[in-house]
Amino acid sequence: MDHPLSREQDEQEAGAVLRVTNRLLIPRSEFRWTYSRSSGPGGQNVNKVNSKATMHWPAMISKSLPVELRMRLRHEFGNRLNNEGELVIASDEHRDQKQNILACEQRLVQILRTISIPQKVRRPTKPSKASNARRLQEKKHRANIRNSRRIDPQ
């Protein structure tokens, strides 16, 4: 059974840090948030409340992101990086600002988990001699069938 103080410490740490994997933790203090009026659902509420959340995270200078992951992030999601090297994620799918903040964080976690798994290197292979021979044999067979259908003009 957990000690009550340790559970409180875990909750406090969870609030200060975004856990992507067991090894990759990002301090929430690195995020800069901007809010604006949403185009999403909400009826007249849309015109009154700044529910759209936009996260700006300086990924290219973040000390919490290893260099290898920075390079993969730039390669795979470079279109989401601005000129300052910030990863920009926006959400206006919910009526509530807090839910949009959570949606941005979840999207960031998904992106980072995607790049944390290195892609396998494709090694080009050649067809075997036997498969090449089968392919050529099949081509000859098909050509013979087509030739047998021909009507001789003589």
N, C-alpha and C positions, 0 to 999 in steps of 0.2 A: 504494500500500500504506500502511495506517495505521501510524503510529508506535506502538510498544507502550505508551508512557506516555499517549498521548492516549486509547487504548482503556481503560486503567485509570481515567483521569479520567472518561470517559463512564460506566463501570460504577458508579463512586462517586456520580456525579451522579444516575444512574438510581435508585440506592438511596435517595437523599435526596429525590427529587422524583417525583411521579406525573405522567407526560406524558399529557395528554388530547388536545391538538392541538399543532401546532408553536408556536402562540402562547400556549396555555393550559397552564401548569405549576403544580402544586399541591405545596407542600412537605409531605412526609409528617409533619413535626413538628406540623402543624395537626390531625392526626387524633388522636382519643382512642379507645382500644379498651377494650371490656369483654368478658369471656369468661364463659361459663356452660355448664352441661351441655346437651348437644344432645338433641333428640328425633328426630334423623335416624338413618341407618343406623349400625350398629356393634355390635349385640348387647349383651353384658354390658359392653362397653367404654363404652357410653353412660352407664352409671351411675358410672363412675370418672373420666372425663376431661372437662375443660372444653374441648370442641372447637368450640362455637358461638361465632362472632365477631360482635360488634356494633360498627360504626363510628359515631362521633359526630363530625361535621365542622361547625364553626360557619360555615356558608355565608354567612349574612347579614352577618357582620362580617369575612369573609375578604378580605384585601387582594389575593389572587391571582385573585379572581373579579371581573370588571368589573361595574359597576352594572347595565348593561343585562341581562346574564346573570342577575344576582341577581333582577331583577324577573320575568324569564321563568321562573326556577326556582320562585319563589314562586307564580306563576300556574299553571304546569303540574304541579308536584309539591309543592304546598303541604301536601297531606295527609301527606307524609313529614317535614315540618318540625315540630319540637316548639316549645314556647312560648319557648325561648331562641333560636330561629332556627337550631338545629342540624339538619342533615340526618342522619337515622338510617337506616342500612342494616345489616341482619343477614343472616347466612348460617349454616345448619347442614346444608347439603346434602352435605358431605363428612365423612369420619371424621377428617380431619387438620385441626388448627387453622390451619396455614399455608395450606392450600388454601382454607379458608373466608375467610381474610384476603384472599387473591387474588381470590376470588369477589366479596367486598364492593367491592374496588377496581375490578374490571371492571364491576360494576354502576354504580358512580359514574361511570366513564368513559363508559359507555353513556348515562347520564342527561345528562351534560354535553354530549356530542356531539349528543344530540337537541335540546337547547335552544340549541346554538351556531348552528344553522341557522335563520335567521328564517323564520317562516311567511309564505307569500304572502298578501297582502291580497285578500280576495274582493271583487270589484266586481260588484254585481248587474247583470244584463243583462235586457233586455226581448226577447220574441220578435219576430221580424221581421214586417212586414205580410204578406208572402207566406206565412210559416208559419202565421200566424193565419188567413189566408184558407183555406189547405189544411185546417186543423183544422175550421173551420166547414163547409167543403164536405163533408168526410168525415162530420161529424155529420148533415148534411142527408141524405146518401146512406143512412146507416144508418137514419135515421128513416123514409125512404121504403121501405126494405126491410121494416121492421117493419110499416108501414102496409099494405103490399101483402099481408102474411100474414093480416091481419085478415079475419074472416068477417063480412060485412055482415048485421046482424040484420033487414033489410028484406026 
